[in-house]
Structure formats: C-alpha cells, structure tokens
Amino acid sequence: MASRAKTLYLMRHAHAAASGALGDKFRPLDAIGREQARLVGAMLAGSGVEHILVSTAARTRQTVAELGLLAPVEADDALYDAGPSTLLERVRSLPTDKSVALVCGHNPTIASAVWGLADAATSDPQALADIAASFPTATCCQLVLGPTWEDLDRARLVRTLRPKRPQS
C-alpha cells in the first residue's frame, strides 16, 4: 500500500496589537486578529489537521487557539525568530504518523518558506498569484508534499486561504 502524500499548511499569525512594554514576543492578537483567525479556522474546518507546530510568541499561540482546530499543539521557541531553513528543519521532524500538519509562525519566514517550497510548474496559478504581491497577516497556504515530511522538493501549492475581513 502506497503512503499518502503529506499536507502542510504554513500560516502567518493573525493581526497583533502594537508592541507594548512587554516586548514583541508578548504582543497579543487584537480584535481584528481574533476575527481573522476564526475566519481561517472556519476555512480549515474538515481539513484533517492532525498536528500543529507553533512559535512560542503570544500572537502565534493565540492565532492557533482561535483557529479552533482539534489537534495536538507543539510550541517551539526556535520558531520565534527562525529563518526558513530552521522552519523547514522542524517540518522534516514532524511526527511520521501524521499526514496533515499546520505550522503557524512569523513573516518573512513563512512567506519565504512557501516561495521556497512551491514548485511553479505544479502549483495552482491562482494560489501563487494570491501571494505574489503580499503575504498579509492570517494568510495560510496549503502545500502537498511527497509521502514523507522530508519530501520538501517540488511541493505543490494547492490554495491560499485569507480571511475576507480587514488585514494588514
């Protein structure tokens, strides 16, 4: 029996409040961000997400909570200020028994990772066009990989999810 392809969702956190006295890592979502995350969560309903990997920043953890997905959440401090190579290293180490995972992190890392993974020849042209000009808060991209989490070459960008409400 052939292994089924892995599905990876890469998501930029939802809109957050301005940095306050506690600093960037502790910035919470604002009302717009909470609404954005709930809207994306509704779009992800039925997606089968089985594992969530999230930065330890308050805004990413709150984004994941607002999505309302029923999947184990793994917070990873390395994702807070990670570059694309660190993020992809973490993707490669996702649980092998899971087929659908979501990573919620920060820009420019999330957008760079999507662009680095998406094979233009096999990706959906509209999904690529959706992120060509900008990658606003709460943008979530669905990529289909090979049968293991290490199969990051020639990933296919299937769709780009964005809330229909105000974004930044």
Contact map, one row per residue, 1 for C-alpha under 8 A:
111000000000000000000000000000000000000000000000000000000000000000000000000000000000000000000000000000000000000000000000000000000000000000000000000000000000000000000000
111100000000000000000000000000000000000000000000000000000000000000000000000000000000000000000000000000000000000000000000000000000000000000000000000000000000000000000000
111110000000000000000000000000000000000000000000000000000000000000000000000000000000000000000000000000000000000000000000000000000000000000000000001000000000000000000000
011111000000000000000000000000000000000000000000000000000000000000000000000000000000000000000000001000000000000000000000000000000000000000000000011000000000000000000000
001111100000000000000000000000000000000000000000000000000000000000000000000000000000000000000000001000000000000000000000000000000000000000000001111100000000000000000000
000111110000000000000000000000000000000000000000000000000000000000000000000000000000000000000000001100000000000000000000000000000000000000000001111110000000000000000000
000011111000000000000000000000000000000000000000000000000000000000000000000000000000000000000000001110000000000000000000000000000000000000000111100000000000000000000000
000001111100000000000000000000000000000000000000000000000000000000000000000000000000000000000000000111100000000000000000000000000000000000000111100000000000000000000000
000000111110000000000000000000000000000000000000000000000000000000000000000000000000000000000000000111100000000000000000000000000000000000011110000000000000000000000000
000000011111000000000000000000000000000000000000000000000000000000000000000000000000000000000000000001111000010001000000000000000000000000011110000000000000000000000000
000000001111100000000000000000000000000000000000000000000000000000000000000000000000000000000000000001111000010000000000000000000000000001111000000000000000000000000000
000000000111110000000000000000000000000000000000000000000000000000000000000000000000000000000000000000011110011000000000000000000000000111110000000000000000000000000000
000000000011111000000000000000000000100000000000000000000011001000000000000000000000000000000000000000011100000000000000000000000000000011100000000000000000000000000000
000000000001111100000000000010011101100000000000000000000011001000000000000000000000000000000000000000000000000000000000000000000000000011100000000000000000000000000000
000000000000111110000000000011011101000000000000000000000010000000000000000000000000000000000000000000000000000000000000000000000000000011000000000000000000000000000011
000000000000011111000000001111011000000000000000000000000010000000000000000000000000000000000000000000000000000000000000000000000000000000000000000000000000000000000000
000000000000001111100000001111000000000000000000000000000000000000000000000000000000000000000000000000000000000000000000000000000000000000000000000000000000000000000000
000000000000000111110000001000000000000000000000000000000000000000000000000000000000000000000000000000000000000000000000000000000000000000000000000000000000000000000000
000000000000000011111111011000000000000000000000000000000000000000000000000000000000000000000000000000000000000000000000000000000000000000000000000000000000000000000000
000000000000000001111111001000000000000000000000000000000000000000000000000000000000000000000000000000000000000000000000000000000000000000000000000000000000000000000000
000000000000000000111110000000000000000000000000000000000000000000000000000000000000000000000000000000000000000000000000000000000000000000000000000000000000000000000000
000000000000000000111111111000000000000000000000000000000000000000000000000000000000000000000000000000000000000000000000000000000000000000000000000000000000000000000000
000000000000000000111111111000000000000000000000000000000000000000000000000000000000000000000000000000000000000000000000000000000000000000000000000000000000000000000000
000000000000000000110111111000000000000000000000000000000000000000000000000000000000000000000000000000000000000000000000000000000000000000000000000000000000000000000000
000000000000000000000111111000000000000000000000000000011110000000000000000000010000000000000000000000000000000000000000000000000000000000000000000000000000000000000000
000000000000000000100111111100000000000000000000000000001110000000000000000000000000000000000000000000000000000000000000000000000000000000000000000000000000000000000000
000000000000000111110111111110000000000000000000000000001110000000000000000000000000000000000000000000000000000000000000000000000000000000000000000000000000000000000000
000000000000000110000000011111000000000000000000000000000110010000000000000000000000000000000000000000000000000000000000000000000000000000000000000000000000000000000000
000000000000011110000000001111111100000000000000000000000110011000000000000000000000000000000000000000000000000000000000000000000000000000000000000000000000000000000000
000000000000001110000000000111111100000000000000000000000000000000000000000000000000000000000000000000000000000000000000000000000000000000000000000000000000000000000000
000000000000000000000000000011111110000000000000000000000000000000000000000000000000000000000000000000000000000000000000000000000000000000000000000000000000000000000000
000000000000011100000000000011111111000000000000000000000000000000000000000000000000000000000000000000000000000000000000000000000000000000000000000000000000000000000110
000000000000011100000000000011111111100000000000000000000000001000000000000000000000000000000000000000000000000000000000000000000000000011000000000000000000000000000000
000000000000011000000000000011111111110000000000000000000000011001000000000000000000000000000000000000000000000000000000000000000000000000000000000000000000000000000000
000000000000000000000000000000111111111000000000000000000000000000000000000000000000000000000000000000000000000000000000000000000000000000000000000000000000000000001000
000000000000011000000000000000011111111100000000000000000000000000000000000000000000000000000000000000000000000000000000000000000000000001000000000000000000000000101110
000000000000110000000000000000001111111110000000000000000000001101100000000000000000000000000000000000000000000000000000000000000000000001000000000000000000000000100000
000000000000000000000000000000000111111111000000000000000000000001110000000000000000000000000000000000000000000000000000000000000000000000000000000000000000000000000000
000000000000000000000000000000000011111111100000000000000000000000100000000000000000000000000000000000000000000000000000000000000000000000000000000000000000000000110000
000000000000000000000000000000000001111111110000000000000000000000100000000000000000000000000000000000000000000000000000000000000000000001010000000000000000000011100000
000000000000000000000000000000000000111111111000000000000000000001111000000000000000000000000000000000000000000000000000000000000000000000000000000000000000000000000000
000000000000000000000000000000000000011111111000000000000000000000100000000000000000000000000000000000000000000000000000000000000000000000000000000000000000000000000000
000000000000000000000000000000000000001111111000000000000000000000000000000000000000000000000000000000000000000000000000000000000000000000000000000000000000000010000000
000000000000000000000000000000000000000111111110000000000000000000001000000000000000000000000000000000000000000000000000000000000000000000000000000000000000000000000000
000000000000000000000000000000000000000011111111000000000000000000001000000000000000000000000000000000000000000000000000000000000000000000000000000000000000000000000000
000000000000000000000000000000000000000000011111000000000000000000000000000000000000000000000000000000000000000000000000000000000000000000000000000000000000000000000000
000000000000000000000000000000000000000000011111100000000000000000000000000000000000000000000000000000000000000000000000000000000000000000000000000000000000000000000000
000000000000000000000000000000000000000000001111110000000000000000000000000000000000000000000000000100000000000000000000000000000000000000000000000000000000000000000000
000000000000000000000000000000000000000000000011111100000000000000001110000000000000000000000000000111000000000000000000000000000000000000000000000000000000000000000000
000000000000000000000000000000000000000000000001111100000000000000000111000000000000000000000000011110000000000000000000000000000000000000000000000000000000000000000000
000000000000000000000000000000000000000000000000111110000000000000000011110000000000000000000000010111000000000000000000000000000000000000000000000000000000000000000000
000000000000000000000000000000000000000000000000111111000000000000000011110000000000000000000000000011110000000000000000000000000000000000000000000000000000000000000000
000000000000000000000000000000000000000000000000001111100000000000000000111100000000000000000000000011110000000000000000000000000000000000000000000000000000000000000000
000000000000000000000000000000000000000000000000000111110001100100000000111100100000000000000000000000111000000000000000000000000000000000000000000000000000000000000000
000000000000000000000000000000000000000000000000000011111001100000000000001111110000000000000000000000011000000000000000000000000000000000000000000000000000000000000000
000000000000000000000000100000000000000000000000000001111101100000000000001110110000000000000000000000000000000000000000000000000000000000000000000000000000000000000000
000000000000000000000000111000000000000000000000000000111111100000000000000010010000000000000000000000000000000000000000000000000000000000000000000000000000000000000000
000000000000000000000000111110000000000000000000000000011111110000000000000000000000000000000000000000000000000000000000000000000000000000000000000000000000000000000000
000000000000111100000000111110000000000000000000000000001111111000000000000000000000000000000000000000000000000000000000000000000000000000000000000000000000000000000000
000000000000110000000000000000000000000000000000000001111111111100000000000000000000000000000000000000011100000000000000000000000000000000000000000000000000000000000000
000000000000000000000000000000000000000000000000000001111111111110000000001000000000000000000000000000000000000000000000000000000000000000000000000000000000000000000000
000000000000000000000000000110000100000000000000000000000111111111000000000000000000000000000000000000000000000000000000000000000000000000000000000000000000000000000000
000000000000110000000000000010001100100000000000000000000011111111100000000000000000000000000000000000010000000000000000000000000000000000000000000000000000000000000000
000000000000000000000000000000000000100000000000000001000001111111111000000000000000000000000000000000010000000000000000000000000000000000000000000000000000000000000000
000000000000000000000000000000000000000000000000000000000000111111111000000000000000000000000000000000000000000000000000000000000000000000000000000000000000000000000000
000000000000000000000000000000000100110010000000000000000000011111110000000000000000000000000000000000000000000000000000000000000000000000000000000000000000000000000000
000000000000000000000000000000000000111111000000000000000000001111111000000000000000000000000000000000000000000000000000000000000000000000000000000000000000000000000000
000000000000000000000000000000000000010010000000000000000000000111111100000000000000000000000000000000000000000000000000000000000000000000000000000000000000000000000000
000000000000000000000000000000000000000010011000100000000000000110111110000000000000000000000000000000000000000000000000000000000000000000000000000000000000000000000000
000000000000000000000000000000000000000000000000110000000000000000011111000000000000000000000000000000000000000000000000000000000000000000000000000000000000000000000000
000000000000000000000000000000000000000000000000111100000000000000001111100000000000000000000000000000000000000000000000000000000000000000000000000000000000000000000000
000000000000000000000000000000000000000000000000011100000000000000000111110000000000000000000000000000000000000000000000000000000000000000000000000000000000000000000000
000000000000000000000000000000000000000000000000001111000000000000000011111000000000000000000000000000000000000000000000000000000000000000000000000000000000000000000000
000000000000000000000000000000000000000000000000001111000000000000000001111100000000000000000000000000000000000000000000000000000000000000000000000000000000000000000000
000000000000000000000000000000000000000000000000000011110000100000000000111110000000000000000000000000000000000000000000000000000000000000000000000000000000000000000000
000000000000000000000000000000000000000000000000000011110000000000000000011111110000000000000000000000000000000000000000000000000000000000000000000000000000000000000000
000000000000000000000000000000000000000000000000000000111000000000000000001111110000000000000000000000000000000000000000000000000000000000000000000000000000000000000000
000000000000000000000000000000000000000000000000000000100000000000000000000111111100010000000000000000000000000000000000000000000000000000000000000000000000000000000000
000000000000000000000000000000000000000000000000000001110000000000000000000111111110011000000000000000001000000000000000000000000000000000000000000000000000000000000000
000000000000000000000000100000000000000000000000000000111000000000000000000111111100000000000000000000001100000000000000000000000000000000000000000000000000000000000000
000000000000000000000000000000000000000000000000000000000000000000000000000001111110000000000000000000000100000000000000000000000000000000000000000000000000000000000000
000000000000000000000000000000000000000000000000000000000000000000000000000001111111111000000000000000000000100000000000000000000000000000000000000000000000000000000000
000000000000000000000000000000000000000000000000000000000000000000000000000000101111111000000000000000000000100000000000000000000000000000000000000000000000000000000000
000000000000000000000000000000000000000000000000000000000000000000000000000000000111111100000000000000000000110110000000000000000000000000000000000000000000000000000000
000000000000000000000000000000000000000000000000000000000000000000000000000000000111111110000000000000000000000000000000000000000000000000000000000000000000000000000000
000000000000000000000000000000000000000000000000000000000000000000000000000001100111111111000000000000000000000000000000000000000000000000000000000000000000000000000000
000000000000000000000000000000000000000000000000000000000000000000000000000000100111111111100000000000000000100010000000000000000000000000000000000000000000000000000000
000000000000000000000000000000000000000000000000000000000000000000000000000000000001111111110000000000000000000010000000000000000000000000000000000000000000000000000000
000000000000000000000000000000000000000000000000000000000000000000000000000000000000111111111000000000000000000000000000000000000000000000000000000000000000000000000000
000000000000000000000000000000000000000000000000000000000000000000000000000000000000011111111100000000000000000000000000000000000000000000000000000000000000000000000000
000000000000000000000000000000000000000000000000000000000000000000000000000000000000001111111100000000000000000000000000000000000000000000000000000011000000000000000000
000000000000000000000000000000000000000000000000000000000000000000000000000000000000000111111100000000000000000000000000000000000000000000000000000011000000000000000000
000000000000000000000000000000000000000000000000000000000000000000000000000000000000000011111111000000000000000000000000000000000000000000000000000011000000000000000000
000000000000000000000000000000000000000000000000000000000000000000000000000000000000000001111111010000000000000000000000000000000000000000000000000010000000000000000000
000000000000000000000000000000000000000000000000000000000000000000000000000000000000000000001111110000000000000000000000000000000000000000000000000000000000000000000000
000000000000000000000000000000000000000000000000000000000000000000000000000000000000000000001111111000000000000000000000000000000000000000000000000110000000000000000000
000000000000000000000000000000000000000000000000000000000000000000000000000000000000000000000011111000000000000000000000000000000000000000000000000000000000000000000000
000000000000000000000000000000000000000000000000011000000000000000000000000000000000000000000111111110000000000000000000000000000000000000000000000000000000000000000000
000111100000000000000000000000000000000000000000010000000000000000000000000000000000000000000001111110000000000000000000000000000000000000000000000000000000000000000000
000001111000000000000000000000000000000000000001111000000000000000000000000000000000000000000000011111000000000000000000000000000000000000000000000000000000000000000000
000000111000000000000000000000000000000000000000111110000000000000000000000000000000000000000000011111100000000000000000000000000000000000000000000000000000000000000000
000000011110000000000000000000000000000000000000101110000000000000000000000000000000000000000000000111110000000000000000000000000000000000000000000000000000000000000000
000000011110000000000000000000000000000000000000000111000000000000000000000000000000000000000000000011111000000000000000000000000000000000000000000000000000000000000000
000000000111100000000000000000000000000000000000000111100001001100000000000000000000000000000000000001111100000000000000000000000000000000000000000000000000000000000000
000000000111100000000000000000000000000000000000000001100001000000000000000000110000000000000000000000111110110000000000000000000000000000000000000000000000000000000000
000000000001100000000000000000000000000000000000000000000001000000000000000000011000000000000000000000011111110000000000000000000000000000000000000000000000000000000000
000000000001000000000000000000000000000000000000000000000000000000000000000000000000000000000000000000001111111100000000000000000000000000000000000000000000000000000000
000000000000000000000000000000000000000000000000000000000000000000000000000000000000000000000000000000000111111100000000000000000000000000000000000000000000000000000000
000000000000000000000000000000000000000000000000000000000000000000000000000000000111001000000000000000001111111110000000000000000000000000000000000000000000000000000000
000000000111000000000000000000000000000000000000000000000000000000000000000000000001000000000000000000001111111111000000000000000000000000000000000000000000000000000000
000000000001000000000000000000000000000000000000000000000000000000000000000000000000000000000000000000000011111111100000000000000000001000000000000000000000000000000000
000000000000000000000000000000000000000000000000000000000000000000000000000000000001000000000000000000000011111111110000000000000000000000000000000000000000000000000000
000000000000000000000000000000000000000000000000000000000000000000000000000000000001001100000000000000000000111111111000000000000000000000000000000000000000000000000000
000000000100000000000000000000000000000000000000000000000000000000000000000000000000000000000000000000000000011111111100000000000000000000001000000000000000000000000000
000000000000000000000000000000000000000000000000000000000000000000000000000000000000000000000000000000000000001111111100000000000000000000000000000000000000000000000000
000000000000000000000000000000000000000000000000000000000000000000000000000000000000000000000000000000000000000111111100000000000000000000000000000000000000000000000000
000000000000000000000000000000000000000000000000000000000000000000000000000000000000000000000000000000000000000011111110000000000000000000000000000000011111000000000000
000000000000000000000000000000000000000000000000000000000000000000000000000000000000000000000000000000000000000001111111001000000000000000000010000000000111100000000000
000000000000000000000000000000000000000000000000000000000000000000000000000000000000000000000000000000000000000000001111111000000000000000000000000000001111100000000000
000000000000000000000000000000000000000000000000000000000000000000000000000000000000000000000000000000000000000000000111111110010000000000000000000000000001000000000000
000000000000000000000000000000000000000000000000000000000000000000000000000000000000000000000000000000000000000000000011111000000000000000000000000000000000000000000000
000000000000000000000000000000000000000000000000000000000000000000000000000000000000000000000000000000000000000000000011111100000000000000000000000000000101100000000000
000000000000000000000000000000000000000000000000000000000000000000000000000000000000000000000000000000000000000000000111111110110000000000000000000000000011110000000000
000000000000000000000000000000000000000000000000000000000000000000000000000000000000000000000000000000000000000000000001011111110000000000000000000000000001111000000000
000000000000000000000000000000000000000000000000000000000000000000000000000000000000000000000000000000000000000000000001001111111000000000000000000000000000000000000000
000000000000000000000000000000000000000000000000000000000000000000000000000000000000000000000000000000000000000000000000000111111100000000000000000000000000001000000000
000000000000000000000000000000000000000000000000000000000000000000000000000000000000000000000000000000000000000000000000001111111110000000000000000000000000111100000000
000000000000000000000000000000000000000000000000000000000000000000000000000000000000000000000000000000000000000000000001001111111111000000000000000000000000100100000000
000000000000000000000000000000000000000000000000000000000000000000000000000000000000000000000000000000000000000000000000000011111111100000000000000000000000000000000000
000000000000000000000000000000000000000000000000000000000000000000000000000000000000000000000000000000000000000000000000000001111111110000000000000000000000000100000000
000000000000000000000000000000000000000000000000000000000000000000000000000000000000000000000000000000000000000000000000000000111111111000000000000000000000000100000000
000000000000000000000000000000000000000000000000000000000000000000000000000000000000000000000000000000000000000000000000000000011111111000000000000000000000000000000000
000000000000000000000000000000000000000000000000000000000000000000000000000000000000000000000000000000000000000000000000000000001111111000000000000000000000000000000000
000000000000000000000000000000000000000000000000000000000000000000000000000000000000000000000000000000000000000000000000000000000111111100000000000000000000000000000000
000000000000000000000000000000000000000000000000000000000000000000000000000000000000000000000000000000000000001000000000000000000011111110100000000000000000000000000000
000000000001000000000000000000000000000000000000000000000000000000000000000000000000000000000000000000000000000000000000000000000000011111100000000000000000000000000011
000000000001111000000000000000001000000000000000000000000000000000000000000000000000000000000000000000000000000000000000000000000000001111100000000000000000000000000011
000000000011111000000000000000001001100100000000000000000000000000000000000000000000000000000000000000000000000000000000000000000000000111110000000000000000000001100010
000000000011110000000000000000000000000000000000000000000000000000000000000000000000000000000000000000000000000000000000000000000000001111111000000000000000000111100000
000000001111000000000000000000000000000100000000000000000000000000000000000000000000000000000000000000000000000000000000000000000000000001111100000000000000000111000000
000000001110000000000000000000000000000000000000000000000000000000000000000000000000000000000000000000000000000001000000000000000000000000111110000000000000111110000000
000000111100000000000000000000000000000000000000000000000000000000000000000000000000000000000000000000000000000000000000000000000000000000011111000000000000111110000000
000000111100000000000000000000000000000000000000000000000000000000000000000000000000000000000000000000000000000000000100000000000000000000001111100000000011111000000000
000011110000000000000000000000000000000000000000000000000000000000000000000000000000000000000000000000000000000000000000000000000000000000000111110000000011110000000000
000011110000000000000000000000000000000000000000000000000000000000000000000000000000000000000000000000000000000000000000000000000000000000000011111110111111000000000000
000111000000000000000000000000000000000000000000000000000000000000000000000000000000000000000000000000000000000000000000000000000000000000000001111110110010000000000000
001111000000000000000000000000000000000000000000000000000000000000000000000000000000000000000000000000000000000000000000000000000000000000000000111110100000000000000000
000011000000000000000000000000000000000000000000000000000000000000000000000000000000000000000001000000000000000000000000000000000000000000000000111111100000000000000000
000001000000000000000000000000000000000000000000000000000000000000000000000000000000000000111101000000000000000000000000000000000000000000000000111111110000000000000000
000000000000000000000000000000000000000000000000000000000000000000000000000000000000000000111000000000000000000000000000000000000000000000000000000111110000000000000000
000000000000000000000000000000000000000000000000000000000000000000000000000000000000000000000000000000000000000000000000000000000000000000000000111111111010000000000000
000000000000000000000000000000000000000000000000000000000000000000000000000000000000000000000000000000000000000000001000000000000000000000000000110011111110000000000000
000000000000000000000000000000000000000000000000000000000000000000000000000000000000000000000000000000000000000000001010000000000000000000000000100000111110000000000000
000000000000000000000000000000000000000000000000000000000000000000000000000000000000000000000000000000000000000000001110010000000000000000000000100000011111000000000000
000000000000000000000000000000000000000000000000000000000000000000000000000000000000000000000000000000000000000000001110001000000000000000000011110000111111100000000000
000000000000000000000000000000000000000000000000000000000000000000000000000000000000000000000000000000000000000000001111011100000000000000000011100000000111110000000000
000000000000000000000000000000000000000000000000000000000000000000000000000000000000000000000000000000000000000000000110011100110000000000001111000000000011111100000000
000000000000000000000000000000000000000000000000000000000000000000000000000000000000000000000000000000000000000000000000001100100000000000001111000000000001111100000000
000000000000000000000000000000000000000000000000000000000000000000000000000000000000000000000000000000000000000000000000000101100000000000001110000000000000111110000000
000000000000000000000000000000000000000000000000000000000000000000000000000000000000000000000000000000000000000000000000000000110110000000111100000000000000111111000000
000000000000000000000000000000000000000100100000000000000000000000000000000000000000000000000000000000000000000000000000000000000000000000111100000000000000001111100000
000000000000000000000000000000000000000100000000000000000000000000000000000000000000000000000000000000000000000000000000000000000000000001110000000000000000000111110000
000000000000000000000000000000000001101100000000000000000000000000000000000000000000000000000000000000000000000000000000000000000000000001100000000000000000000011111110
000000000000000000000000000000000000001000000000000000000000000000000000000000000000000000000000000000000000000000000000000000000000000000000000000000000000000001111100
000000000000000000000000000000000011000000000000000000000000000000000000000000000000000000000000000000000000000000000000000000000000000000000000000000000000000000111110
000000000000000000000000000000010001000000000000000000000000000000000000000000000000000000000000000000000000000000000000000000000000000000000000000000000000000000111111
000000000000001000000000000000010001000000000000000000000000000000000000000000000000000000000000000000000000000000000000000000000000000111000000000000000000000000101111
000000000000001000000000000000000000000000000000000000000000000000000000000000000000000000000000000000000000000000000000000000000000000110000000000000000000000000000111
